[in-house]
């Protein structure tokens, strides 16, 4: 599973089935528009981060194989 950030969206992608993916943040309290979901091989999941924090780390963990990936979160300042 891989994770990347784009503005106020977290993008997750996996090459094999990922069961019960859960999201949590380090350094901030955020809500995600989806949490605790399955990912199919080759699927990309877009999750909005609400409210969008200015910075921190977001983790995605699977329930059974204990895979954890992280993504550095850095929101661009509005002009």
C-alpha contacts under 8 A as a table, 3 or more apart, distances in Angstrom:
res1	aa1	res2	aa2	distance
1	X	12	X	6.87
1	X	13	X	5.47
1	X	14	X	4.05
1	X	15	X	6.56
1	X	16	X	7.81
1	X	18	X	7.82
1	X	67	X	7.97
1	X	69	X	6.93
2	X	12	X	5.67
2	X	13	X	5.28
2	X	14	X	6.24
2	X	69	X	6.52
3	X	10	X	6.99
3	X	11	X	5.60
3	X	12	X	4.65
3	X	13	X	6.64
3	X	60	X	7.78
3	X	69	X	6.65
3	X	70	X	6.48
3	X	71	X	5.71
4	X	10	X	5.93
4	X	11	X	5.20
4	X	12	X	6.72
4	X	71	X	5.73
4	X	72	X	7.90
5	X	8	X	7.44
5	X	9	X	5.88
5	X	10	X	4.65
5	X	11	X	6.00
5	X	71	X	6.89
5	X	72	X	7.58
5	X	73	X	6.51
6	X	9	X	5.16
6	X	10	X	6.31
6	X	11	X	7.40
7	X	75	X	6.12
7	X	76	X	6.99
8	X	48	X	5.88
8	X	49	X	5.73
8	X	50	X	7.91
8	X	52	X	5.87
8	X	75	X	7.15
9	X	46	X	6.31
9	X	47	X	5.45
9	X	48	X	4.45
9	X	49	X	5.92
10	X	46	X	5.77
10	X	47	X	5.10
10	X	48	X	6.26
10	X	49	X	7.03
11	X	44	X	6.66
11	X	45	X	5.70
11	X	46	X	4.75
11	X	47	X	6.46
12	X	44	X	5.51
12	X	45	X	5.13
12	X	46	X	6.62
13	X	39	X	7.66
13	X	42	X	6.64
13	X	43	X	5.80
13	X	44	X	4.44
13	X	45	X	6.43
14	X	17	X	7.06
14	X	18	X	7.17
14	X	39	X	6.89
14	X	40	X	7.13
14	X	41	X	5.59
14	X	42	X	5.74
14	X	43	X	6.43
14	X	44	X	7.20
15	X	40	X	7.82
15	X	41	X	4.60
15	X	42	X	5.25
15	X	43	X	7.88
16	X	40	X	6.59
16	X	41	X	4.35
16	X	42	X	7.30
17	X	38	X	7.54
17	X	39	X	5.87
17	X	40	X	4.82
17	X	41	X	5.20
18	X	21	X	6.57
18	X	38	X	5.68
18	X	39	X	5.09
18	X	40	X	6.60
18	X	41	X	7.89
18	X	62	X	6.24
19	X	37	X	6.99
19	X	38	X	4.68
19	X	39	X	6.63
19	X	62	X	5.96
19	X	63	X	6.28
19	X	64	X	7.13
20	X	36	X	5.05
20	X	37	X	4.86
20	X	38	X	5.05
20	X	62	X	5.67
20	X	63	X	5.40
21	X	35	X	7.11
21	X	36	X	5.02
21	X	37	X	5.21
21	X	38	X	5.94
21	X	39	X	7.54
21	X	60	X	6.35
21	X	61	X	5.41
21	X	62	X	4.43
21	X	63	X	6.39
22	X	35	X	5.51
22	X	36	X	4.59
22	X	37	X	7.02
22	X	60	X	5.58
22	X	61	X	5.32
22	X	62	X	6.38
22	X	63	X	7.61
23	X	32	X	7.70
23	X	35	X	6.08
23	X	36	X	7.36
23	X	58	X	7.02
23	X	59	X	5.63
23	X	60	X	4.63
23	X	61	X	6.55
24	X	30	X	7.85
24	X	58	X	5.85
24	X	59	X	5.40
24	X	60	X	6.75
25	X	28	X	6.03
25	X	29	X	6.57
25	X	30	X	6.89
25	X	56	X	7.10
25	X	57	X	5.70
25	X	58	X	4.37
25	X	59	X	6.02
26	X	29	X	7.81
26	X	56	X	5.92
26	X	57	X	5.14
26	X	58	X	6.26
26	X	59	X	7.77
27	X	55	X	7.83
27	X	56	X	5.31
27	X	57	X	6.92
28	X	53	X	6.80
28	X	55	X	7.96
28	X	56	X	6.58
30	X	49	X	6.60
30	X	50	X	5.82
30	X	51	X	5.98
30	X	52	X	7.11
30	X	53	X	7.21
31	X	49	X	6.04
31	X	50	X	4.94
31	X	51	X	6.63
32	X	35	X	6.31
32	X	47	X	6.49
32	X	48	X	5.80
32	X	49	X	4.80
32	X	50	X	5.70
33	X	47	X	6.05
33	X	48	X	5.48
33	X	49	X	6.68
33	X	50	X	7.04
34	X	37	X	7.45
34	X	47	X	6.20
34	X	48	X	7.74
39	X	43	X	6.27
39	X	44	X	7.75
39	X	45	X	7.49
40	X	43	X	5.38
49	X	52	X	5.19
49	X	53	X	7.95
50	X	53	X	7.92
52	X	75	X	7.50
53	X	56	X	7.44
53	X	74	X	7.95
53	X	75	X	6.92
54	X	73	X	7.54
54	X	74	X	5.84
54	X	75	X	4.96
54	X	76	X	7.66
55	X	72	X	7.58
55	X	73	X	4.99
55	X	74	X	4.38
55	X	75	X	6.14
56	X	72	X	6.12
56	X	73	X	5.05
56	X	74	X	6.78
57	X	70	X	6.56
57	X	71	X	5.65
57	X	72	X	4.64
57	X	73	X	5.39
58	X	70	X	5.60
58	X	71	X	5.31
58	X	72	X	6.55
58	X	73	X	6.70
59	X	68	X	6.64
59	X	69	X	5.69
59	X	70	X	4.41
59	X	71	X	6.52
60	X	68	X	5.59
60	X	69	X	5.40
60	X	70	X	6.38
61	X	66	X	6.53
61	X	67	X	5.59
61	X	68	X	4.32
61	X	69	X	6.60
62	X	65	X	6.33
62	X	66	X	5.52
62	X	67	X	5.46
62	X	68	X	6.69
63	X	66	X	6.05
